[in-house]
Amino acid sequence: MLHHSILETLPRELQKEALERIQVMRFPAGKILFRAGEHCQGLPLMLSGAVKVQMTGVSGNSIVLYRMGADDICTLSIGCLMTGCGYRAEAFVEEESEAAMVPRGLFDRLMDQSAAFRLGIMESYGRRLDDLMLLVEEVAFRRMDERLEEWLEARRSPIHITHQELAVELGTAREVVSRLLKELERKDRVQLSRGRIDVKGL
Protein backbone atom coordinates (compact mmCIF):
# COMPACT_ATOMS: atom_id res chain seq x y z
CA MET A 1 0.00 0.00 0.00
CA LEU A 2 1.59 3.27 -1.09
CA HIS A 3 1.24 6.39 1.04
CA HIS A 4 1.47 10.00 -0.14
CA SER A 5 -0.27 12.94 1.50
CA ILE A 6 -1.75 14.31 -1.75
CA LEU A 7 -3.62 11.02 -2.35
CA GLU A 8 -5.17 11.25 1.11
CA THR A 9 -7.03 14.40 0.01
CA LEU A 10 -9.12 12.35 -2.45
CA PRO A 11 -12.65 11.07 -1.74
CA ARG A 12 -12.72 7.32 -1.16
CA GLU A 13 -13.91 6.24 -4.61
CA LEU A 14 -11.42 8.47 -6.44
CA GLN A 15 -8.64 7.35 -4.12
CA LYS A 16 -9.47 3.70 -4.87
CA GLU A 17 -9.37 4.37 -8.62
CA ALA A 18 -6.10 6.29 -8.29
CA LEU A 19 -4.40 3.52 -6.31
CA GLU A 20 -5.46 0.98 -8.94
CA ARG A 21 -4.02 3.01 -11.82
CA ILE A 22 -0.88 4.46 -10.25
CA GLN A 23 2.36 2.63 -10.97
CA VAL A 24 5.10 2.54 -8.34
CA MET A 25 8.56 2.85 -9.88
CA ARG A 26 12.02 2.39 -8.39
CA PHE A 27 15.06 4.27 -9.62
CA PRO A 28 18.76 3.58 -8.86
CA ALA A 29 21.14 6.38 -7.88
CA GLY A 30 22.57 8.08 -10.96
CA LYS A 31 19.53 7.59 -13.19
CA ILE A 32 18.17 10.55 -15.18
CA LEU A 33 14.39 10.64 -14.70
CA PHE A 34 13.76 13.20 -17.42
CA ARG A 35 15.74 15.62 -19.59
CA ALA A 36 15.09 19.11 -20.91
CA GLY A 37 12.82 19.01 -23.94
CA GLU A 38 11.11 15.72 -23.08
CA HIS A 39 7.35 15.66 -22.66
CA CYS A 40 5.76 14.76 -19.34
CA GLN A 41 3.97 11.41 -19.21
CA GLY A 42 2.57 11.84 -15.71
CA LEU A 43 3.03 13.29 -12.23
CA PRO A 44 5.73 11.67 -10.04
CA LEU A 45 4.86 11.53 -6.34
CA MET A 46 8.00 10.87 -4.31
CA LEU A 47 7.71 8.01 -1.82
CA SER A 48 11.38 7.74 -0.74
CA GLY A 49 14.92 8.69 -1.74
CA ALA A 50 16.32 11.93 -3.13
CA VAL A 51 16.06 13.50 -6.58
CA LYS A 52 17.79 16.69 -7.77
CA VAL A 53 16.22 18.91 -10.45
CA GLN A 54 18.72 21.12 -12.25
CA MET A 55 18.89 23.36 -15.31
CA THR A 56 21.83 23.75 -17.70
CA GLY A 57 22.28 26.96 -19.68
CA VAL A 58 23.74 27.51 -23.14
CA SER A 59 27.07 28.31 -21.46
CA GLY A 60 27.17 24.78 -20.07
CA ASN A 61 26.84 25.97 -16.47
CA SER A 62 24.17 24.26 -14.35
CA ILE A 63 22.16 25.26 -11.29
CA VAL A 64 20.15 23.15 -8.85
CA LEU A 65 16.53 24.36 -8.89
CA TYR A 66 15.22 22.15 -6.11
CA ARG A 67 15.43 18.73 -4.52
CA MET A 68 12.69 16.20 -3.82
CA GLY A 69 12.40 13.73 -0.98
CA ALA A 70 9.68 11.55 0.52
CA ASP A 71 6.13 12.96 0.14
CA ASP A 72 7.21 15.67 -2.33
CA ILE A 73 5.58 16.35 -5.69
CA CYS A 74 7.53 17.17 -8.85
CA THR A 75 6.70 20.83 -9.43
CA LEU A 76 8.16 20.88 -12.94
CA SER A 77 5.88 18.00 -13.91
CA ILE A 78 2.83 19.89 -12.60
CA GLY A 79 3.67 22.81 -14.88
CA CYS A 80 4.31 20.56 -17.88
CA LEU A 81 1.03 18.68 -17.39
CA MET A 82 -0.97 21.90 -17.10
CA THR A 83 0.64 23.68 -20.06
CA GLY A 84 1.47 20.78 -22.36
CA CYS A 85 5.03 22.08 -22.73
CA GLY A 86 8.17 19.98 -22.41
CA TYR A 87 10.53 19.96 -19.44
CA ARG A 88 12.94 22.89 -19.10
CA ALA A 89 15.34 21.03 -16.80
CA GLU A 90 16.49 17.53 -15.89
CA ALA A 91 15.93 15.34 -12.85
CA PHE A 92 18.83 13.30 -11.46
CA VAL A 93 18.45 10.55 -8.84
CA GLU A 94 20.91 11.24 -5.99
CA GLU A 95 19.83 8.34 -3.76
CA GLU A 96 17.90 5.20 -4.68
CA SER A 97 14.32 6.42 -4.95
CA GLU A 98 10.76 5.21 -5.23
CA ALA A 99 7.96 7.23 -6.83
CA ALA A 100 4.30 6.74 -7.67
CA MET A 101 3.51 7.84 -11.23
CA VAL A 102 0.08 9.40 -11.78
CA PRO A 103 -0.71 9.06 -15.52
CA ARG A 104 -1.68 12.22 -17.42
CA GLY A 105 -5.31 11.16 -17.91
CA LEU A 106 -5.74 10.32 -14.23
CA PHE A 107 -4.09 13.60 -13.20
CA ASP A 108 -6.60 15.56 -15.33
CA ARG A 109 -9.50 13.60 -13.84
CA LEU A 110 -8.36 14.12 -10.24
CA MET A 111 -7.80 17.84 -10.84
CA ASP A 112 -11.29 18.11 -12.34
CA GLN A 113 -13.21 16.06 -9.79
CA SER A 114 -11.49 16.78 -6.46
CA ALA A 115 -11.24 20.33 -5.16
CA ALA A 116 -9.06 19.15 -2.26
CA PHE A 117 -6.61 17.42 -4.61
CA ARG A 118 -6.53 20.48 -6.87
CA LEU A 119 -5.87 22.77 -3.89
CA GLY A 120 -3.09 20.48 -2.63
CA ILE A 121 -1.40 20.49 -6.04
CA MET A 122 -1.61 24.29 -6.33
CA GLU A 123 -0.32 24.79 -2.78
CA SER A 124 2.66 22.55 -3.56
CA TYR A 125 3.26 24.50 -6.78
CA GLY A 126 3.03 27.82 -4.93
CA ARG A 127 5.48 26.81 -2.21
CA ARG A 128 8.03 25.70 -4.77
CA LEU A 129 7.53 28.91 -6.76
CA ASP A 130 8.36 30.90 -3.61
CA ASP A 131 11.56 28.87 -3.20
CA LEU A 132 12.52 29.48 -6.83
CA MET A 133 11.91 33.23 -6.45
CA LEU A 134 14.30 33.23 -3.49
CA LEU A 135 16.84 31.35 -5.62
CA VAL A 136 16.53 33.96 -8.39
CA GLU A 137 17.05 36.71 -5.82
CA GLU A 138 20.15 34.95 -4.47
CA VAL A 139 21.70 34.44 -7.91
CA ALA A 140 20.81 37.87 -9.28
CA PHE A 141 21.46 40.16 -6.33
CA ARG A 142 23.96 38.59 -3.91
CA ARG A 143 27.71 38.42 -4.35
CA MET A 144 29.01 34.95 -5.10
CA ASP A 145 31.66 35.04 -2.36
CA GLU A 146 28.92 35.72 0.22
CA ARG A 147 26.76 32.89 -1.11
CA LEU A 148 29.71 30.49 -1.13
CA GLU A 149 30.67 31.27 2.47
CA GLU A 150 27.05 30.91 3.61
CA TRP A 151 26.78 27.55 1.83
CA LEU A 152 29.98 26.29 3.47
CA GLU A 153 28.94 27.52 6.92
CA ALA A 154 25.65 25.65 6.70
CA ARG A 155 27.36 22.26 6.34
CA ARG A 156 29.44 20.08 8.61
CA SER A 157 33.15 19.97 7.84
CA PRO A 158 34.69 18.16 6.05
CA ILE A 159 32.48 18.64 2.99
CA HIS A 160 32.93 15.97 0.33
CA ILE A 161 32.19 17.74 -2.94
CA THR A 162 34.04 18.65 -6.13
CA HIS A 163 34.40 22.22 -7.35
CA GLN A 164 32.15 21.36 -10.31
CA GLU A 165 29.42 19.96 -8.06
CA LEU A 166 29.63 23.02 -5.83
CA ALA A 167 29.38 25.29 -8.88
CA VAL A 168 26.12 23.54 -9.85
CA GLU A 169 24.76 24.03 -6.32
CA LEU A 170 25.46 27.76 -6.56
CA GLY A 171 24.61 28.25 -10.23
CA THR A 172 27.98 29.51 -11.39
CA ALA A 173 31.07 28.35 -13.27
CA ARG A 174 33.59 25.90 -11.78
CA GLU A 175 36.35 28.44 -12.41
CA VAL A 176 34.57 31.00 -10.23
CA VAL A 177 34.17 28.53 -7.37
CA SER A 178 37.80 27.40 -7.63
CA ARG A 179 39.04 30.99 -7.56
CA LEU A 180 36.93 31.90 -4.51
CA LEU A 181 37.94 28.73 -2.66
CA LYS A 182 41.62 29.39 -3.39
CA GLU A 183 41.19 32.87 -1.92
CA LEU A 184 39.61 31.40 1.22
CA GLU A 185 42.46 28.89 1.45
CA ARG A 186 45.00 31.72 1.10
CA LYS A 187 43.32 33.38 4.09
CA ASP A 188 43.56 30.06 5.98
CA ARG A 189 39.77 29.79 6.28
CA VAL A 190 39.48 26.50 4.38
CA GLN A 191 41.79 23.66 3.41
CA LEU A 192 41.31 22.12 -0.02
CA SER A 193 42.03 18.61 -1.22
CA ARG A 194 40.65 16.48 -4.04
CA GLY A 195 36.88 16.24 -3.65
CA ARG A 196 37.01 17.64 -0.13
CA ILE A 197 36.78 21.00 1.66
CA ASP A 198 37.79 21.37 5.32
CA VAL A 199 36.27 24.50 6.82
CA LYS A 200 38.53 26.10 9.42
CA GLY A 201 36.43 29.10 10.26
CA LEU A 202 34.37 31.59 8.27
C-alpha positions as CSV (number, residue, x, y, z in Angstrom):
1,M,0.0,0.0,0.0
2,L,1.6,3.3,-1.1
3,H,1.2,6.4,1.0
4,H,1.5,10.0,-0.1
5,S,-0.3,12.9,1.5
6,I,-1.7,14.3,-1.8
7,L,-3.6,11.0,-2.3
8,E,-5.2,11.2,1.1
9,T,-7.0,14.4,0.0
10,L,-9.1,12.3,-2.4
11,P,-12.6,11.1,-1.7
12,R,-12.7,7.3,-1.2
13,E,-13.9,6.2,-4.6
14,L,-11.4,8.5,-6.4
15,Q,-8.6,7.4,-4.1
16,K,-9.5,3.7,-4.9
17,E,-9.4,4.4,-8.6
18,A,-6.1,6.3,-8.3
19,L,-4.4,3.5,-6.3
20,E,-5.5,1.0,-8.9
21,R,-4.0,3.0,-11.8
22,I,-0.9,4.5,-10.2
23,Q,2.4,2.6,-11.0
24,V,5.1,2.5,-8.3
25,M,8.6,2.9,-9.9
26,R,12.0,2.4,-8.4
27,F,15.1,4.3,-9.6
28,P,18.8,3.6,-8.9
29,A,21.1,6.4,-7.9
30,G,22.6,8.1,-11.0
31,K,19.5,7.6,-13.2
32,I,18.2,10.6,-15.2
33,L,14.4,10.6,-14.7
34,F,13.8,13.2,-17.4
35,R,15.7,15.6,-19.6
36,A,15.1,19.1,-20.9
37,G,12.8,19.0,-23.9
38,E,11.1,15.7,-23.1
39,H,7.3,15.7,-22.7
40,C,5.8,14.8,-19.3
41,Q,4.0,11.4,-19.2
42,G,2.6,11.8,-15.7
43,L,3.0,13.3,-12.2
44,P,5.7,11.7,-10.0
45,L,4.9,11.5,-6.3
46,M,8.0,10.9,-4.3
47,L,7.7,8.0,-1.8
48,S,11.4,7.7,-0.7
49,G,14.9,8.7,-1.7
50,A,16.3,11.9,-3.1
51,V,16.1,13.5,-6.6
52,K,17.8,16.7,-7.8
53,V,16.2,18.9,-10.4
54,Q,18.7,21.1,-12.2
55,M,18.9,23.4,-15.3
56,T,21.8,23.7,-17.7
57,G,22.3,27.0,-19.7
58,V,23.7,27.5,-23.1
59,S,27.1,28.3,-21.5
60,G,27.2,24.8,-20.1
61,N,26.8,26.0,-16.5
62,S,24.2,24.3,-14.3
63,I,22.2,25.3,-11.3
64,V,20.1,23.2,-8.8
65,L,16.5,24.4,-8.9
66,Y,15.2,22.1,-6.1
67,R,15.4,18.7,-4.5
68,M,12.7,16.2,-3.8
69,G,12.4,13.7,-1.0
70,A,9.7,11.6,0.5
71,D,6.1,13.0,0.1
72,D,7.2,15.7,-2.3
73,I,5.6,16.4,-5.7
74,C,7.5,17.2,-8.8
75,T,6.7,20.8,-9.4
76,L,8.2,20.9,-12.9
77,S,5.9,18.0,-13.9
78,I,2.8,19.9,-12.6
79,G,3.7,22.8,-14.9
80,C,4.3,20.6,-17.9
81,L,1.0,18.7,-17.4
82,M,-1.0,21.9,-17.1
83,T,0.6,23.7,-20.1
84,G,1.5,20.8,-22.4
85,C,5.0,22.1,-22.7
86,G,8.2,20.0,-22.4
87,Y,10.5,20.0,-19.4
88,R,12.9,22.9,-19.1
89,A,15.3,21.0,-16.8
90,E,16.5,17.5,-15.9
91,A,15.9,15.3,-12.8
92,F,18.8,13.3,-11.5
93,V,18.4,10.5,-8.8
94,E,20.9,11.2,-6.0
95,E,19.8,8.3,-3.8
96,E,17.9,5.2,-4.7
97,S,14.3,6.4,-5.0
98,E,10.8,5.2,-5.2
99,A,8.0,7.2,-6.8
100,A,4.3,6.7,-7.7
101,M,3.5,7.8,-11.2
102,V,0.1,9.4,-11.8
103,P,-0.7,9.1,-15.5
104,R,-1.7,12.2,-17.4
105,G,-5.3,11.2,-17.9
106,L,-5.7,10.3,-14.2
107,F,-4.1,13.6,-13.2
108,D,-6.6,15.6,-15.3
109,R,-9.5,13.6,-13.8
110,L,-8.4,14.1,-10.2
111,M,-7.8,17.8,-10.8
112,D,-11.3,18.1,-12.3
113,Q,-13.2,16.1,-9.8
114,S,-11.5,16.8,-6.5
115,A,-11.2,20.3,-5.2
116,A,-9.1,19.2,-2.3
117,F,-6.6,17.4,-4.6
118,R,-6.5,20.5,-6.9
119,L,-5.9,22.8,-3.9
120,G,-3.1,20.5,-2.6
121,I,-1.4,20.5,-6.0
122,M,-1.6,24.3,-6.3
123,E,-0.3,24.8,-2.8
124,S,2.7,22.6,-3.6
125,Y,3.3,24.5,-6.8
126,G,3.0,27.8,-4.9
127,R,5.5,26.8,-2.2
128,R,8.0,25.7,-4.8
129,L,7.5,28.9,-6.8
130,D,8.4,30.9,-3.6
131,D,11.6,28.9,-3.2
132,L,12.5,29.5,-6.8
133,M,11.9,33.2,-6.4
134,L,14.3,33.2,-3.5
135,L,16.8,31.4,-5.6
136,V,16.5,34.0,-8.4
137,E,17.0,36.7,-5.8
138,E,20.1,34.9,-4.5
139,V,21.7,34.4,-7.9
140,A,20.8,37.9,-9.3
141,F,21.5,40.2,-6.3
142,R,24.0,38.6,-3.9
143,R,27.7,38.4,-4.3
144,M,29.0,35.0,-5.1
145,D,31.7,35.0,-2.4
146,E,28.9,35.7,0.2
147,R,26.8,32.9,-1.1
148,L,29.7,30.5,-1.1
149,E,30.7,31.3,2.5
150,E,27.0,30.9,3.6
151,W,26.8,27.6,1.8
152,L,30.0,26.3,3.5
153,E,28.9,27.5,6.9
154,A,25.6,25.6,6.7
155,R,27.4,22.3,6.3
156,R,29.4,20.1,8.6
157,S,33.2,20.0,7.8
158,P,34.7,18.2,6.0
159,I,32.5,18.6,3.0
160,H,32.9,16.0,0.3
161,I,32.2,17.7,-2.9
162,T,34.0,18.6,-6.1
163,H,34.4,22.2,-7.4
164,Q,32.2,21.4,-10.3
165,E,29.4,20.0,-8.1
166,L,29.6,23.0,-5.8
167,A,29.4,25.3,-8.9
168,V,26.1,23.5,-9.9
169,E,24.8,24.0,-6.3
170,L,25.5,27.8,-6.6
171,G,24.6,28.3,-10.2
172,T,28.0,29.5,-11.4
173,A,31.1,28.3,-13.3
174,R,33.6,25.9,-11.8
175,E,36.4,28.4,-12.4
176,V,34.6,31.0,-10.2
177,V,34.2,28.5,-7.4
178,S,37.8,27.4,-7.6
179,R,39.0,31.0,-7.6
180,L,36.9,31.9,-4.5
181,L,37.9,28.7,-2.7
182,K,41.6,29.4,-3.4
183,E,41.2,32.9,-1.9
184,L,39.6,31.4,1.2
185,E,42.5,28.9,1.4
186,R,45.0,31.7,1.1
187,K,43.3,33.4,4.1
188,D,43.6,30.1,6.0
189,R,39.8,29.8,6.3
190,V,39.5,26.5,4.4
191,Q,41.8,23.7,3.4
192,L,41.3,22.1,0.0
193,S,42.0,18.6,-1.2
194,R,40.7,16.5,-4.0
195,G,36.9,16.2,-3.7
196,R,37.0,17.6,-0.1
197,I,36.8,21.0,1.7
198,D,37.8,21.4,5.3
199,V,36.3,24.5,6.8
200,K,38.5,26.1,9.4
201,G,36.4,29.1,10.3
202,L,34.4,31.6,8.3
